[in-house]
Amino acid sequence: MKNLAFALLCLSSVFLLVACEAPQAEGDADVIVVGGGIAGLAATLELARGGARVLVVEANSVAGGHAVLAGGFALVGTPLQESKGIEDSPDLAFADLMRWGETNDPAWTRAYVENSREQVHDFLVDLGVEFKVIIPTPEHSVPRFHFTQGKAVHAIVPMLREALRHPNVGLAVNTKAIDLIVDDSGVVGVVVQNTRTSETRELRAPAVLIATGGFQSNLDKVRATWPDDVPQPERLLVGSGYFALGAGFDLAQSAGAALTHLDRHVTFTNGIPDPRDPQNRRALVTSNDQAVWINLKGQRFVNETASEKEKLPFVLAQEPATYWAIFDADGKRALRVRDATWLNAETVDNDIVNNASITKIAQTIEDLAEKTGLPSDRLKASIDRYNVLVEAGEDVDFGRFKSDDRRRPQKIVTAPFYAMQFYPVTRKNMGGIAIDSAGRAVDGKGNRVPGLYAAGEVTGVAGINGSYGMSGTFLGPSVYTGRVSGRGVLEDLARRPDWPAEVLVIDNPARPAIEWANQGQITDLMSSNVDWMTVLDDERAGYWHFRKAHKLVQEKGFICTECHSAAFPMAPPATVDVRLAQTQTCTTCH
């Protein structure tokens, strides 16, 4: 048997396929993982440590998925909880999740709460992840929402670095899975397409694991699966990952896998249009705990600080499903906007607060009513009524605050006054590919689809959220289901007569360059004579991340050495060492 030279390393600006001398009978890998987000990386690490040759194909120019912008993990019985005197247990967590989600899969929910400490927390800590903050949330009876030193990118990067260190792991970015290869034995490979050249080819493996995330950035799919008993908003902004288009759902269904509970969506209530989105479709999630929410009739209609589960029905019941968040000069300090790397205090002011298409500003409530189109008398009456309640110390209308609350909002009395129009925002899937307890895809009768596996949001994280999303129960269960599915693949591979496969062990990670596609084009872009503004405004297929990153660099006035160095030169990385150096730059933007 010839060894497989399994080196698949690529920069955000190139496309690379396998460079190998593998007999066709062996295939291109033991497992192809479709999607390099948090679930795909968790599965990859499980598989690689088990001796499998893994090929990760990722449609974006970099791995990590939407999780790099996400928040925290719901974890049970951790050292951080213990250090703060928080008493938690799997039984308590199970009761909380089942109560809040209402329709959770009990077996997967029980498995998660009993294993989140070892299979998620300890797994990540062993990779160097540090959990530093834990906060309470409405759905959990005790605080269990854990954060690293910032966004979840600080968990993603250690996972990616560990995967890259394994000689039996390959990563192909700018590589979109467009079809599954199926024969009489089941799923045996993937047809992939280079997102820059549109070149296609077949990749063969006895196991394919789908971890492509949800479909919440595909409004057609969201609307087609909208719950029948819930009003559908006229305007719905997109608040999910750029690549969350539902490709994995279509792939699985084409091979005979069942899709379950696709009408279970997480929809946020507090989105404003992203002013930098040329299509005016994407959202920035925005909050202000000093604002009141006023519908188009000029009236308050909900407890503004309630949970998303509680607020969403009231927002969707508005005709149309939109409202204005009203605050004053003092309340402006409480404005928070997220979901874009370009956001900072200056850009929030320039692009959002002082952008008349998003924010209306006036010196009186009456003038604010005129600018928003709200009925002046009702708006003034609503603000006056709110101020009376704040003065009295209790919101007897909607229960937002009580007299014994330590922190109550301020009255809205100080000019100028602000109004921002909010809309519902797509976010996450709570349904998806049907899987068994080992992460194997199944059909509508519960029978296995041979060779096909799935993990993460593409499965609705196995029903752990039920019908209502919870804080931290997407990232944590994505890691958990990724590891479970990885072990399921290893169990099935172990039954094959040719297992284990012979894996090429590369002692020196500084292996020689592999032939690159489009290298000349990229080299041209690095020339000092290039008009970068023109290059970055050119929406070439497959360069989404490249453009986003370098536009941010341009805006912030970074010099090249903020990211690039001798270890990571301004050229396509041709060795493991260079790729590892590249991962250290992720937190420059995120």
Number of C-alpha atoms within 10 A of each C-alpha: 8 12 14 23 18 26 29 26 26 26 20 21 24 25 24 21 26 20 14 14 12 17 12 9 8 17 16 25 27 27 30 27 31 27 31 28 27 35 35 34 29 30 32 34 23 22 27 20 14 15 19 26 27 28 28 26 26 27 23 24 22 21 26 25 26 17 22 21 17 17 18 25 26 26 29 30 21 20 13 17 20 11 8 10 9 15 13 18 14 20 12 15 25 21 15 16 26 18 14 19 19 13 15 22 15 15 12 19 25 19 15 25 23 19 18 23 20 16 18 24 25 15 18 20 14 10 14 14 21 16 21 11 15 19 11 13 15 14 19 20 14 19 20 26 23 25 22 18 13 17 17 23 23 21 25 23 24 19 23 21 19 15 23 23 14 21 22 27 26 26 26 29 29 29 28 23 25 14 19 23 18 15 10 7 10 18 23 23 26 25 16 24 19 23 22 17 13 13 10 15 12 14 20 22 23 23 25 28 28 31 31 32 36 29 29 28 24 18 16 12 15 22 14 10 14 16 15 8 6 11 16 16 19 12 13 23 29 25 26 23 21 17 20 23 21 19 21 27 24 16 19 28 14 14 21 19 27 21 22 18 19 21 19 23 24 21 22 21 28 24 26 26 25 22 17 13 10 8 9 13 18 24 27 22 23 18 20 19 17 22 25 25 23 24 22 19 16 23 20 23 18 21 18 22 18 14 15 19 20 13 17 20 15 14 26 19 14 16 14 16 23 24 27 25 22 26 30 23 16 16 21 18 12 14 15 16 18 16 17 15 13 20 16 13 10 11 12 17 12 11 17 21 20 14 14 12 13 17 20 22 24 17 14 15 24 15 15 22 20 13 15 18 12 20 15 18 12 16 23 19 13 18 22 15 15 20 18 14 17 20 14 12 16 19 20 11 14 14 13 17 20 16 12 9 10 7 9 18 16 17 20 22 17 13 15 16 22 23 26 24 22 25 26 27 28 25 20 25 31 27 25 30 32 27 27 17 14 19 26 26 31 23 18 12 8 13 15 19 20 22 23 28 31 37 39 34 28 30 32 29 33 30 26 30 29 25 21 20 24 23 20 19 20 27 22 27 32 31 27 28 30 32 28 22 31 33 18 20 28 22 13 15 20 12 10 11 8 10 14 16 18 15 16 15 13 14 8 11 15 12 13 10 12 17 11 15 16 14 15 9 11 15 12 11 14 12 10 8 8 11 10 16 11 8 14 18 11 12 10 12 12 24 19 18 15 16 19 16 18 18 18 14 18 15 9 10 9 13 10 13 11 10 20 15 13 9 13 20 15 15 15 21 24 20 19 23 17 22 20 20 18 20 19 14 15 17 14 12 14 16
